[in-house]
Amino acid sequence: MSHESPAVEFYFEFSSPYGYIASELIENIARRHDRPLIWKPFLMGAAMKREGSRPLVDYPLKGAYSRHDMLRMARYYELPLVWPETFPVFSVHAARLVYWAADHDPAAASRLTHAFYRAVFVAGEDIAAPEVAATITAKATGLEAAAALAALKNPDVKARLRTETDGALDRGVFGSPFMCVDGELFWGVDRLAMLEEWLRRGGW
Amino acid sequence: MSHESPAVEFYFEFSSPYGYIASELIENIARRHDRPLIWKPFLMGAAMKREGSRPLVDYPLKGAYSRHDMLRMARYYELPLVWPETFPVFSVHAARLVYWAADHDPAAASRLTHAFYRAVFVAGEDIAAPEVAATITAKATGLEAAAALAALKNPDVKARLRTETDGALDRGVFGSPFMCVDGELFWGVDRLAMLEEWLRRGGW
């Protein structure tokens, strides 16, 4: 992989089932086109506040459609998907720890993102508690659970997620997943094919 | 085409650029799978009222994304697309006349849907006025403009669109375009590939 080629940036919220599905597909797409991948968790709550919108499942018709569609889409891609008992997922600790782990080891972001997403949408675990998030981090990355737990209280770690979330919104991200390549934004699992066409043709 | 095979139902709002794009693509998909196509205009205003949502372009981030994305998607499919000067489009007369014309001649629905959509998103015309809608109807279908104009004041014609709109919402339609096949709903231009896969495999 040429690390000179511009990255595919993958914006996601850990509470998003569509984000989980895309997280299982995006690495192969980036690899096929020799692009590095950057994992960018952010907080959808901030986007909803700026947009004046509500969670998908709060809209009566869109909510019903989405619950059906998420499962249909997971089957389409042959991915396991369970509906978490606690929804929306409290994702702040998980998102903070992805940036923290990536700063220690760039390769950790992928492993940790998959670990959190699969905990939620495959194992049906609640990742809200700091201890749970720290344990998942330690298992996935080899970093110390105690260090991860301490990081969650670190003002710099907290500020980092706020900065990343603001940066995502300033760039125009308002949902999960969002992919950015060469300044172009693509929203949704159902745009992965178009994103790949963009990578192939360099735009149109 | 076997008219025994269940139809693909195409739900759309004449104010929707994504509906216009899908209207140019859906007939070939239905034809490839020997399915009749039924054109089902409805009023998005009713869906937004039931959902408690607002027009796409009223959301600051989603609105900006959509304006860019609609043009990008039209280029992707090599379709002309201009942004109408008057937006949202007042689509009530156009929608009423599609049902009215189809009742006179089932083949007229396709011709008239294309005529209205292309008037708005290719020629940039305002189709709000009853006279304009009636003239477009006459040109596209061969029905009399005076009869179309009279139909717009007919309580049965008015009631028909209300019934169709309520039926769409009751079925779960909340956006444009929406495709329904074998009881499965697919929302958006970006689901045409999945719809076609569903037609091919009969579901999954």
Interface residues (C-beta under 8 A of the other chain):
Chain A: A47 R50 E51 G52 S53 Y59 P60 L61 K62 A64 Y65 H68 D69 R72 M73 R75 Y76 L169 G172 V173 F174 G175 E184 L185 W187 G188 D190 R191 A193 M194 E197 W204
Chain B: A47 R50 E51 G52 S53 Y59 P60 L61 K62 A64 Y65 H68 D69 R72 M73 R75 Y76 L169 G172 V173 F174 G175 E184 L185 W187 G188 D190 R191 A193 M194 E197 W204
